[in-house]
Amino acid sequence: MKLIDQPKAPNPRRVRIFLAEKGITIATEPLDLMKGEHRSSGFTALNPYQTIPVLVFDDGSAISESVAICRYFEELHPEPALFGIGARERADVEMWNRRIELGLYFRVAQATRHLHPAMAAIESPQVAEWGEINRNRTMEQLALLDDQLARHRFVAGGTYSIADITALVSIDFMRLLKIERPAGLAHLARWHAEVSARPSAKA
Amino acid sequence: MKLIDQPKAPNPRRVRIFLAEKGITIATEPLDLMKGEHRSSGFTALNPYQTIPVLVFDDGSAISESVAICRYFEELHPEPALFGIGARERADVEMWNRRIELGLYFRVAQATRHLHPAMAAIESPQVAEWGEINRNRTMEQLALLDDQLARHRFVAGGTYSIADITALVSIDFMRLLKIERPAGLAHLARWHAEVSARPSAKA
């Protein structure tokens, strides 16, 4: 089993942090998106959607999509639970992970893909107007997250979960486009310092 | 318990089809996005992200995000399993559901929100150039899905799953902008006829 990975890309980092929190070590193999390696016929056979990360099994079959890979490892290694325990908590974690993905991560990713010069290699054509709209809307998303973190230690409640991983990766991804966190979001700053200090954040 | 719903919107339909497949009936309450009811203070207190559907519990707490709501019901009513059975099948269903969401559904939604005149009420400003890019990329997404359906009866393999629901809703959502399915995608047409004939498709 191996993970096709990219050290600087945000989605593979989600899986690496998840595995570090579980204490799981697996082989990794880098793939360079900027060189277009995701469009090679070999990689396309593994993942016709040409995204990373991809988990490749010894029989040659594969799973793509970061959260699908994380959920696979959650099933095999249930502890510590990173998708919640019980019907309601699992629904809350799913809800918050999706709110962060479709809200914050989406905005940062669209801004970066449409505004950063290096991203012209993977987002063509870039639409600057759409990028700017998303850069601005990132601020609303950070304020919504700050509000949740005013009432809860972690993104989905009292326990660290995959929603914290998605939020951490989204916020750190803002650095590429030099999107600044607005001053005054004290709860977000408190949470960011706490989750960044976990050993998994270096994964 | 009640579901805040909108008869014409695609995401609430995902939950209605899911519940119909499970044989679950719950009370629904309509919310009119076009009238901006999702921005009311009462609804924002239930869901600060202002999206539908929302599942409201009798204690006043709530779960938003379609897939979180579906997963909650899957935990309570495991059969028929719509998220897969066992670690690998669950990962495959999650992968395919996300491929359809982030590929096909995303493209159709972005095209519709940025090109349909009625959507100016919920997507402002509309960026026509970005809408057209997404309308065109919808075709690539349909071809990828046709290729999967050439080899499998359903989207995630041999069994009907939430990935079929997401794909059906995405394709039917194309009607609003009159995006035509290209001729020649025979496997997609075969699958679409089959899943549309299930009683749940009318939900």
Boltz contact constraints between the chains, C-beta under 6 A:
constraints:
  - contact:
      token1: [A, 48]
      token2: [B, 144]
      max_distance: 6.0
  - contact:
      token1: [A, 49]
      token2: [B, 99]
      max_distance: 6.0
  - contact:
      token1: [A, 63]
      token2: [B, 91]
      max_distance: 6.0
  - contact:
      token1: [A, 63]
      token2: [B, 95]
      max_distance: 6.0
  - contact:
      token1: [A, 64]
      token2: [B, 95]
      max_distance: 6.0
  - contact:
      token1: [A, 65]
      token2: [B, 95]
      max_distance: 6.0
  - contact:
      token1: [A, 65]
      token2: [B, 98]
      max_distance: 6.0
  - contact:
      token1: [A, 68]
      token2: [B, 91]
      max_distance: 6.0
  - contact:
      token1: [A, 68]
      token2: [B, 94]
      max_distance: 6.0
  - contact:
      token1: [A, 68]
      token2: [B, 95]
      max_distance: 6.0
  - contact:
      token1: [A, 71]
      token2: [B, 91]
      max_distance: 6.0
  - contact:
      token1: [A, 71]
      token2: [B, 94]
      max_distance: 6.0
  - contact:
      token1: [A, 72]
      token2: [B, 87]
      max_distance: 6.0
  - contact:
      token1: [A, 72]
      token2: [B, 91]
      max_distance: 6.0
  - contact:
      token1: [A, 75]
      token2: [B, 87]
      max_distance: 6.0
  - contact:
      token1: [A, 76]
      token2: [B, 87]
      max_distance: 6.0
  - contact:
      token1: [A, 87]
      token2: [B, 72]
      max_distance: 6.0
  - contact:
      token1: [A, 87]
      token2: [B, 75]
      max_distance: 6.0
  - contact:
      token1: [A, 87]
      token2: [B, 76]
      max_distance: 6.0
  - contact:
      token1: [A, 91]
      token2: [B, 63]
      max_distance: 6.0
  - contact:
      token1: [A, 91]
      token2: [B, 68]
      max_distance: 6.0
  - contact:
      token1: [A, 91]
      token2: [B, 71]
      max_distance: 6.0
  - contact:
      token1: [A, 91]
      token2: [B, 72]
      max_distance: 6.0
  - contact:
      token1: [A, 94]
      token2: [B, 68]
      max_distance: 6.0
  - contact:
      token1: [A, 94]
      token2: [B, 71]
      max_distance: 6.0
  - contact:
      token1: [A, 95]
      token2: [B, 63]
      max_distance: 6.0
  - contact:
      token1: [A, 95]
      token2: [B, 64]
      max_distance: 6.0
  - contact:
      token1: [A, 95]
      token2: [B, 65]
      max_distance: 6.0
  - contact:
      token1: [A, 95]
      token2: [B, 68]
      max_distance: 6.0
  - contact:
      token1: [A, 98]
      token2: [B, 65]
      max_distance: 6.0
  - contact:
      token1: [A, 99]
      token2: [B, 49]
      max_distance: 6.0
  - contact:
      token1: [A, 127]
      token2: [B, 129]
      max_distance: 6.0
  - contact:
      token1: [A, 127]
      token2: [B, 130]
      max_distance: 6.0
  - contact:
      token1: [A, 129]
      token2: [B, 127]
      max_distance: 6.0
  - contact:
      token1: [A, 130]
      token2: [B, 127]
      max_distance: 6.0
  - contact:
      token1: [A, 130]
      token2: [B, 130]
      max_distance: 6.0
  - contact:
      token1: [A, 144]
      token2: [B, 48]
      max_distance: 6.0
